[in-house]
Amino acid sequence: MDPAMKRRGKRIALLAGAGVLAVAALAGIYWEKLAGWAKFVYLFESIGPNEQGYPEYRHRQTGIIMLRVPGGTFIMGSPAGEEGRTRDELQHEVTLSPYMIAKYELTHEAWKRVMGSAPPANRFAGEGDLHPARGISWNLCRNFCERTGLNFPTESQWEYACRAGSPGSFAGTGTLDEMGWHQGNSGIQTHPVGTKKPNGFGLFDMHGNVSEWCADVMDREFYSAPESSGPDPLCVRMGNQRVGRGGSAFHEAAICRSAARKSDNATDMDSDLGFRPAYYPLP
């Protein structure tokens, strides 16, 4: 064979091979996106924007209303001098992708619909279906997520959702009594979800009522680490202590702040422990 034709044949073969690989890569990307959309449509139905203008969806299996939170960059943590601040609330910039988070804390009604019975620690007389499910461990909430296709919010997602653009100790009106049930106004008991004012995203009870489990392992030094700024940070260091956010009806105001962090063992079923599901990544 003529050497020039041989070289030309090799080039054609190489170009054809590259084309096949490119098509395969594009097909893989397309398939991944298509699968993501199919899963999303299977799990959720759109119910339109809320009063604040943010899209809401209903989780088909549970009826939980989820709100689409826009991605963005914010300052996580609390400034020096904020009343109630602890040393592990170091301020740092965080960048997040869009995600969804439940409009209300997980209720007894939704828990029973998925798990088949009331929370195992349901020893709280007088609480109805619209009270937040509580006395539920992180491990039990993980089981709930596995059955529903939902997630724990990461700690940074939780704080971003709580603040809704507010830099202060408390979001929304900035007055805790108006935004949540805490030790000073709750009568030391939880209340039906959504009975206080919503924040700027249209989320209820981000302060007080029940403490809300997050995905992260608790590490008091994580905020000073480079990976804490993201994008989409998640603390996966060693340990069985998990982050809880928002405080509860049994906590003083300082623990209900936007930046306040607490931790419990993943197996703990204390009466203040509840949950607010999330969903990500979005297609």
Secondary structure by P-SEA (a helix, b strand, c coil): ccaaaaaaaaaaaaaaaaaaaaaaaaaaaaaaaaaaaaaaaaccccccccccbbbbbbcccccbbbbbbbbbbbbcccccccccccccccbbbbbbcccccccccccaaaaaaccccccccccccccccccccccccaaaaaaaaaacccccccaaaaaaaaaccccccccccccccccccccccccccccccccccccccccccccccbbbbcccccccccccccccccccccccccccbbbbcccccccccccccccbbbbbccccccccbbbbbbbcccc
